[in-house]
Amino acid sequence: MPVLIKDRSMVTPGEAIAEGEYTIGSNVYKKEKQIISQVIGLVTIKDNHISVVSLKGKYFPRVGDLVIGKVTDVSLSSWVVDIESPYPGIIRSSSSLDRRFDPVRDQTRKIFDVGDIVVAKIFSFDRTRDPQLTLRNDNRSQSGPYLGKLTGGRVIKVSPSKIPRLIGRRGSMISTIKQYTNCRMIVGQNGCVWFKGNNFEDEFLVLQAIEKIDREAHTSGLTDRVKEFLEDKVKDRKPPTQNRKVEKPAEKKPAEEKKA
């Protein structure tokens, strides 16, 4: 049963992956004796099972990219991170601290646990091994972005192809959203956007702005329209109830009894 394409290789629609008696999975079909790919994607061969992971809408890692992901597994010296890609991101203990990792003193689960959201940078990836992520020093750098665990806030996912539109030319779009919402925002090249505000109303406004950009990314003049949208929302929005001062009604003084 000859394999024509190696495991984890990229294929295009109509390309033959293997010949012979294999069980087929997602995004492939049989044509006579051949297993054919239906999509652009990465081949997965396990035992006698062949499938293709579609790359449509998926993030393909690149060295230097900033990514936001969720920790899915923890070992004695590393963490596995879902970065919305066919390839999981790997954070080694040596890339997580500004000092040498001590396996006796340092417990990986106390640094990051399953379910934690982290922002990291890809420093190595060559398809022979999964993307290697780093958190080193940049969280203290004056010029670099924050890297590390993200607490609180919300994460929304958009198509990675629309991230440049969300950021805008020289950061114009993201700066506009921050200006009108007073929210902290971190945009990952993998399509994950984290944001955190002082209240629900500010965070909801960020969500609305991102959804508008996602819908209208193919149109021109989008930055101006988003600015007008935010201006109208901020102008019409009432201040949050918890921030309002509620004055107590003045107590009425009892009427003086008339002298007989």
C-alpha positions, 0 to 999 in steps of 0.5 A: 500500500504505497504512500505518495504523500508523507504525513503532515505534508501539504496537499491541494484538491485532487492530489493523490495521497496514497494507493491501496486499502486505507480507511478514509477520514475527513476531506478525502475520497476514494477514486479507484485505488487512490485516496484523493484530497478534497481540500488544501490542507495537511495530511494526517496518516495514522495506522491505516487511516488517512484524512486531511486537515483543511487550511481554509480559515485556519492560521498557518504559523510564522516565526515572529507572529504574536499569538493568543491561545489556550493551554490544553495540556501540561507536562513536567517541563512544557505546555501545549497551547491551542493557537487555532492552527493545525499545529499546537504551540509548545511553550518550553519551561526554558522559554517561560521564565527569566531565570533557569527553570528548576524542576524541583522548585518550579511546578509547571501547573502553578505557572500555567494550567489547563484552560489558561489564556496566554499571549506568546510569540513564535520563535521557531517553526519548520514543519518538522516540529510544532511551533515553539513559543516564547514568553521571554522578557518581552513583558518587561520590554519598553518596546515589545508587546506584553507576553504571558498569562491573560487574566479576565477579559474576553476573547473573540475569534475572527478570520486570520486573513482579516487581522490586518484590517482589524489592526489598520494602517499603522495601527489606526483601526485598533487605536480608534477602538481603544480611544472610544472604549478605554479597553485594553486590547491584544490582537493575535496574528492567529485571529484571536483578539483579547480585550478587557474594559472597566465595565460590560458596556465598554467590552460590548462596544469593542465586540460590536466594533470587531464584528462590524470590521469582520463583516465589512473587511472587504469594503473601503472607508471602513476606518471612518465608518467604524469611527462614526459608529463608535462616536454614535454609540458613545454619544447615545450610551447612558453611563453605567448604573453602578457609576451613577450617584443616587441622591437620597430624598431629603427627609421631611421635618415633622410639622410643628404643632400649633400652639393653642 
